Amino acid sequence: MHHQFLDIFLPLLVLSFGLQVRGQAAVQNTNKTRMADRPYVGLISVSNGQVWGTWGNLEMCPLGTYATGFSLKVESNQGFWGDDTALNGIALRCTAPRTPSSSTINYSTVQSNSGSWGQWTQNKWCTSGQLVAFQLQVQSYQGVFSDDTAANNIRFRCSGGSTWEGDGMPWGSWGYWSSTCAGKGICGIQTRVEGPQGIFDDSSLTDVLFYCCS
């Protein structure tokens, strides 16, 4: 576990040292990307994430695109004697803002750190627009001798008004919605992940921040 002081002030320090971060510029007609600088105008967070693990790299959608879909890396129920970790990773699918007739063939993927367990779920897409807010389902601390899973699932709200819930696990409670993105929508992600704990309890992904672009 890390001190709560760092948990609160890390995102603020990132903002205070400038808004130019590592991003990606799309390559035409392919899911591959190349690196470039991309500015962001703010970040959104929720208050119910867990405190275990370390923050990974901030990763940004290609220039000119936004997060319009997502996929989750989820470990299924491990049974009574197993060590559940539930949500292990979040991948953003980046395109131009969507319309009802938009194709999902060409997109770029960005993700921060992910855990070691689980499989990636099918993509879910905004019907129109892009992702602008989120809600996290998190299991509270279960005690020394019980199984902690931390983050279990996520919901996103799109600028077009639709809401999409991931195919995560059911444990824990939904927290409050984040604020709505400044600018057009979500364009970057930074996850907090606890690494493998050996014979001790694993929880994997514990919290997430999303960055917003104009």
C-alpha positions as CSV (number, residue, x, y, z in Angstrom):
1,M,0.0,0.0,0.0
2,H,1.1,3.6,-0.6
3,H,0.5,6.7,1.4
4,Q,-2.8,8.4,0.7
5,F,-0.9,11.7,0.3
6,L,0.6,10.4,-3.0
7,D,-2.8,9.0,-4.1
8,I,-4.3,12.4,-3.9
9,F,-1.5,14.6,-5.2
10,L,-0.1,12.4,-8.0
11,P,-2.7,13.5,-10.5
12,L,-2.3,17.1,-9.5
13,L,1.4,17.0,-9.9
14,V,1.0,15.5,-13.4
15,L,-1.2,18.4,-14.4
16,S,1.0,21.1,-12.8
17,F,4.1,20.0,-14.7
18,G,2.5,20.6,-18.1
19,L,-0.1,19.1,-20.3
20,Q,2.2,17.7,-23.0
21,V,2.3,13.9,-22.7
22,R,3.2,10.9,-24.8
23,G,0.4,10.2,-27.3
24,Q,0.0,8.5,-30.6
25,A,-0.8,9.6,-34.1
26,A,-2.9,7.2,-36.2
27,V,-1.6,5.4,-39.3
28,Q,-4.1,5.3,-42.1
29,N,-6.1,2.0,-42.5
30,T,-4.4,0.1,-39.8
31,N,-4.6,-0.5,-36.0
32,K,-0.9,0.2,-35.7
33,T,0.2,3.6,-34.3
34,R,3.3,5.8,-34.0
35,M,4.3,8.0,-31.1
36,A,3.7,11.8,-30.9
37,D,3.0,14.5,-28.4
38,R,-0.7,15.2,-27.5
39,P,-2.0,17.8,-25.1
40,Y,-4.8,17.1,-22.7
41,V,-7.1,19.6,-20.9
42,G,-8.0,17.7,-17.7
43,L,-8.5,14.4,-16.0
44,I,-11.5,12.6,-14.4
45,S,-11.4,10.2,-11.4
46,V,-13.7,8.5,-8.8
47,S,-13.3,8.3,-5.1
48,N,-13.9,4.6,-4.5
49,G,-10.8,3.1,-6.0
50,Q,-8.5,1.0,-3.8
51,V,-5.0,2.2,-2.7
52,W,-2.9,-0.9,-3.4
53,G,-0.4,-1.1,-6.2
54,T,1.4,1.5,-8.3
55,W,0.3,3.8,-11.1
56,G,1.4,2.8,-14.6
57,N,2.2,5.0,-17.6
58,L,-0.2,7.5,-19.0
59,E,-1.1,6.3,-22.5
60,M,-3.0,8.5,-25.0
61,C,-5.2,7.9,-28.1
62,P,-3.8,8.9,-31.4
63,L,-4.0,12.6,-32.4
64,G,-7.5,13.5,-33.7
65,T,-9.2,10.5,-32.1
66,Y,-10.9,9.8,-28.8
67,A,-12.0,6.8,-26.8
68,T,-15.2,5.6,-28.4
69,G,-15.2,2.0,-27.2
70,F,-13.5,-0.3,-24.6
71,S,-12.7,-3.8,-23.6
72,L,-11.9,-5.3,-20.2
73,K,-9.4,-7.9,-19.1
74,V,-11.4,-10.0,-16.5
75,E,-10.5,-13.1,-14.5
76,S,-13.6,-15.3,-14.0
77,N,-14.7,-16.7,-10.6
78,Q,-12.0,-18.9,-9.2
79,G,-14.2,-20.8,-6.8
80,F,-14.2,-21.1,-3.1
81,W,-10.5,-22.0,-2.7
82,G,-9.2,-19.7,-5.5
83,D,-7.7,-16.2,-5.4
84,D,-10.0,-13.9,-7.4
85,T,-8.7,-10.7,-9.0
86,A,-11.7,-9.8,-11.2
87,L,-10.8,-6.7,-13.3
88,N,-7.2,-6.8,-14.5
89,G,-7.1,-4.4,-17.4
90,I,-8.9,-1.7,-19.4
91,A,-8.2,-1.1,-23.0
92,L,-9.6,2.0,-24.8
93,R,-10.5,1.8,-28.5
94,C,-9.8,5.1,-30.2
95,T,-11.5,6.5,-33.3
96,A,-12.9,9.7,-34.6
97,P,-16.2,10.6,-32.7
98,R,-18.7,8.0,-33.7
99,T,-22.0,8.2,-35.6
100,P,-24.6,5.4,-35.8
101,S,-23.1,4.4,-39.2
102,S,-19.5,4.4,-38.1
103,S,-17.4,1.3,-38.8
104,T,-15.5,-0.5,-36.0
105,I,-12.9,-2.1,-38.4
106,N,-10.2,0.6,-38.0
107,Y,-9.3,1.7,-34.5
108,S,-6.3,2.2,-32.3
109,T,-5.9,0.6,-28.8
110,V,-4.3,2.2,-25.8
111,Q,-3.9,0.8,-22.3
112,S,-1.9,1.5,-19.2
113,N,-0.7,-1.3,-16.9
114,S,-2.7,-4.5,-16.7
115,G,-2.7,-7.4,-14.3
116,S,-1.5,-11.0,-15.0
117,W,-4.8,-12.8,-15.1
118,G,-8.0,-13.1,-17.1
119,Q,-9.1,-12.7,-20.7
120,W,-10.1,-9.7,-22.8
121,T,-13.9,-9.2,-23.3
122,Q,-15.6,-8.2,-26.5
123,N,-15.5,-4.5,-27.5
124,K,-18.3,-2.2,-26.5
125,W,-18.8,1.0,-28.5
126,C,-20.6,4.3,-28.1
127,T,-23.6,4.5,-30.4
128,S,-22.6,8.0,-31.2
129,G,-19.9,10.4,-29.8
130,Q,-17.2,9.4,-27.4
131,L,-16.7,8.3,-23.8
132,V,-17.0,11.3,-21.4
133,A,-17.5,9.9,-17.9
134,F,-17.2,6.7,-15.9
135,Q,-18.3,4.8,-12.8
136,L,-16.3,2.1,-11.0
137,Q,-17.5,-1.0,-9.2
138,V,-15.1,-1.7,-6.3
139,Q,-15.0,-4.3,-3.5
140,S,-14.1,-2.8,-0.1
141,Y,-11.2,-4.2,2.0
142,Q,-12.2,-7.7,3.0
143,G,-9.8,-8.2,5.9
144,V,-6.5,-10.1,6.4
145,F,-7.9,-13.6,5.9
146,S,-10.4,-12.9,3.1
147,D,-10.1,-12.5,-0.7
148,D,-9.8,-9.0,-2.0
149,T,-10.6,-8.2,-5.6
150,A,-10.5,-4.4,-5.6
151,A,-11.9,-3.1,-8.9
152,N,-14.5,-5.4,-10.5
153,N,-16.2,-3.6,-13.3
154,I,-16.7,-0.2,-15.0
155,R,-19.4,1.8,-16.7
156,F,-18.9,4.5,-19.3
157,R,-21.3,7.3,-20.4
158,C,-21.0,8.5,-24.0
159,S,-21.4,12.1,-25.2
160,G,-24.4,10.9,-27.3
161,G,-26.2,9.9,-24.1
162,S,-25.8,6.1,-24.1
163,T,-24.3,4.2,-21.1
164,W,-22.3,1.0,-21.4
165,E,-21.4,-1.5,-18.7
166,G,-18.4,-3.8,-19.0
167,D,-18.4,-7.5,-18.6
168,G,-16.7,-7.6,-15.3
169,M,-17.3,-9.5,-12.1
170,P,-20.2,-8.7,-9.6
171,W,-18.5,-8.1,-6.3
172,G,-18.4,-4.8,-4.6
173,S,-20.4,-1.6,-5.0
174,W,-20.8,1.0,-7.6
175,G,-19.4,4.4,-6.6
176,Y,-20.5,7.8,-7.8
177,W,-20.1,8.9,-11.4
178,S,-17.0,10.9,-12.2
179,S,-17.3,14.4,-13.5
180,T,-17.9,14.9,-17.2
181,C,-14.7,15.4,-19.3
182,A,-13.6,18.9,-20.2
183,G,-13.2,19.2,-23.9
184,K,-14.6,16.6,-26.3
185,G,-14.0,13.4,-24.3
186,I,-11.7,10.8,-22.9
187,C,-8.4,10.5,-24.8
188,G,-6.0,8.8,-22.3
189,I,-5.8,6.3,-19.5
190,Q,-3.6,5.6,-16.4
191,T,-4.3,2.5,-14.2
192,R,-3.2,1.5,-10.8
193,V,-2.3,-2.2,-10.6
194,E,-1.0,-4.4,-7.7
195,G,1.6,-6.8,-9.0
196,P,1.5,-10.6,-8.2
197,Q,1.7,-11.2,-4.4
198,G,3.0,-14.7,-4.5
199,I,1.3,-16.8,-1.8
200,F,-0.5,-13.8,-0.6
201,D,-3.8,-12.2,-1.8
202,D,-3.8,-10.8,-5.3
203,S,-6.1,-7.9,-6.2
204,S,-4.7,-6.7,-9.6
205,L,-6.3,-3.5,-11.0
206,T,-7.4,-1.2,-8.1
207,D,-8.0,2.3,-9.6
208,V,-8.0,4.2,-12.9
209,L,-7.7,7.8,-14.1
210,F,-8.9,9.0,-17.5
211,Y,-7.5,12.1,-19.4
212,C,-9.6,14.4,-21.5
213,C,-8.8,16.2,-24.8
214,S,-10.3,19.1,-26.6
